[in-house]
Structures are given as C-alpha cells and as structure tokens.
C-alpha cells in the first residue's frame, strides 16, 4: 500500500491516470503521459465548441464528424464527409460519443474545473 509507483498513461486514459496520481500523491515518483494534451486544456471546447461531455451525446453526426476531421486528420472520415455514412463511420462516431460523454473522462471546460482544482 505504501510502495512508490511510476504511472504511464496513453491518450484517452491520461485524465483518469491524472486523477489517480493526484489521489496517490507522493507515492507517484514519475508520471508519464503520451499522446494527450495537459489536463488543464479543455478538448471538447476546442474541437466541438461544447463545455461538457453530455453535449456530445446530442450532437448530430455531421457536426461530430466535422470536429473529428478538423482536429485529427483521418482519410476514412474525410472520405465520407457530405455523404451517407457507412456502418464503420457510424460505429466510429458512436464510440466517440461514448468516450467523450462519459463522466469518467471529463474533457470540457466546465468539467475540468472540477477535476483540476
């Protein structure tokens, strides 16, 4: 229970790991993050113009897709812009909604105030 730890987190798991590191305090000797902006920089506000993950749930496919393509270049998603979405694109959007709307993964400015302070 009192052993020192080194934490590594990648991408979407970084916010959860950040919360864990804060709770563990001095037990965490090193905290390595990969492929994620600092937890104090709200992702949802910048990419989709919303301040909380719950707003992602009600966003239509076109707006969600435009935010994704604008933030992260992706040939598949770029190729379906302005057309009927194939099943694989619908699954991607569904997964994005689930991830970013989860209360376990705060990413909007109104949520990060609670996590970071």
C-alpha positions as CSV (number, residue, x, y, z in Angstrom):
1,X,0.0,0.0,0.0
2,X,2.8,2.5,0.5
3,X,5.1,1.4,-2.3
4,X,6.3,4.1,-4.7
5,X,4.8,4.0,-8.2
6,X,5.6,5.0,-11.7
7,X,2.5,5.7,-13.8
8,X,2.2,5.6,-17.6
9,X,-1.0,6.6,-19.5
10,X,-1.8,7.0,-23.1
11,X,-4.3,9.1,-25.0
12,X,-7.8,9.0,-23.5
13,X,-6.7,7.2,-20.3
14,X,-4.5,10.2,-19.3
15,X,-7.3,12.1,-17.5
16,X,-8.2,9.1,-15.4
17,X,-4.5,8.5,-14.6
18,X,-4.1,12.1,-13.7
19,X,-6.9,11.8,-11.2
20,X,-5.3,8.7,-9.8
21,X,-1.9,10.3,-9.5
22,X,-3.4,13.3,-7.6
23,X,-5.0,10.8,-5.1
24,X,-1.9,8.8,-4.7
25,X,0.2,11.9,-4.0
26,X,3.8,11.4,-3.1
27,X,3.7,7.7,-3.9
28,X,3.9,8.6,-7.6
29,X,7.6,9.0,-8.4
30,X,7.1,9.6,-12.1
31,X,4.0,10.2,-14.2
32,X,4.4,9.7,-18.0
33,X,1.7,10.8,-20.4
34,X,1.7,10.0,-24.1
35,X,-0.5,11.4,-26.9
36,X,-2.6,13.8,-24.8
37,X,-2.8,17.5,-24.1
38,X,-2.4,18.7,-20.5
39,X,-5.4,18.1,-18.3
40,X,-5.9,21.9,-17.9
41,X,-6.6,22.3,-21.7
42,X,-10.2,21.5,-22.5
43,X,-10.5,19.3,-25.6
44,X,-14.3,19.5,-26.1
45,X,-14.4,23.3,-26.2
46,X,-11.8,23.5,-28.9
47,X,-12.9,20.6,-31.1
48,X,-16.7,20.8,-30.8
49,X,-17.5,24.0,-29.1
50,X,-19.1,22.4,-26.1
51,X,-18.1,22.7,-22.4
52,X,-19.2,19.2,-21.2
53,X,-19.3,15.7,-22.5
54,X,-23.0,15.3,-22.2
55,X,-23.4,17.8,-25.0
56,X,-21.6,15.4,-27.3
57,X,-24.5,12.9,-27.0
58,X,-26.9,15.2,-28.6
59,X,-24.6,16.4,-31.4
60,X,-25.7,15.4,-34.9
61,X,-23.4,13.2,-36.9
62,X,-22.3,15.9,-39.3
63,X,-21.1,18.3,-36.5
64,X,-19.4,15.4,-34.7
65,X,-17.7,14.3,-37.9
66,X,-16.6,17.8,-38.8
67,X,-15.0,18.3,-35.4
68,X,-13.1,15.0,-35.6
69,X,-11.8,15.6,-39.1
70,X,-10.8,19.2,-38.2
71,X,-8.9,18.0,-35.2
72,X,-7.4,14.7,-36.3
73,X,-6.8,14.0,-39.9
74,X,-8.3,10.7,-41.0
75,X,-8.6,9.6,-44.6
76,X,-11.6,7.4,-44.0
77,X,-13.6,10.0,-42.2
78,X,-12.6,12.7,-44.6
79,X,-13.8,10.5,-47.5
80,X,-17.4,10.3,-46.1
81,X,-17.9,14.0,-45.4
82,X,-21.1,15.2,-47.1
83,X,-22.3,11.7,-47.9
84,X,-24.3,8.9,-46.3
85,X,-22.2,7.4,-43.5
86,X,-21.2,3.8,-44.0
87,X,-21.6,1.5,-41.0
88,X,-17.9,1.7,-40.0
89,X,-18.1,5.6,-39.8
90,X,-21.3,5.3,-37.7
91,X,-19.5,3.0,-35.3
92,X,-16.6,5.4,-35.0
93,X,-19.0,8.3,-34.2
94,X,-20.8,6.1,-31.7
95,X,-17.6,5.2,-30.0
96,X,-16.5,8.9,-29.8
97,X,-19.8,9.8,-28.3
98,X,-19.5,7.1,-25.6
99,X,-15.9,8.0,-24.8
100,X,-16.3,11.8,-24.6
101,X,-19.7,11.8,-22.9
102,X,-18.5,9.5,-20.1
103,X,-18.3,11.2,-16.7
104,X,-15.1,9.2,-16.2
105,X,-13.4,11.2,-18.9
106,X,-14.0,14.9,-18.3
107,X,-12.8,16.9,-21.3
108,X,-14.8,20.2,-21.4
109,X,-14.0,23.4,-19.5
110,X,-17.0,23.1,-17.2
111,X,-15.9,19.6,-16.2
112,X,-12.2,20.2,-15.9
113,X,-12.6,23.0,-13.4
114,X,-13.9,20.3,-11.0
115,X,-11.1,17.8,-11.9
116,X,-8.1,20.1,-11.9
117,X,-8.8,22.4,-9.0
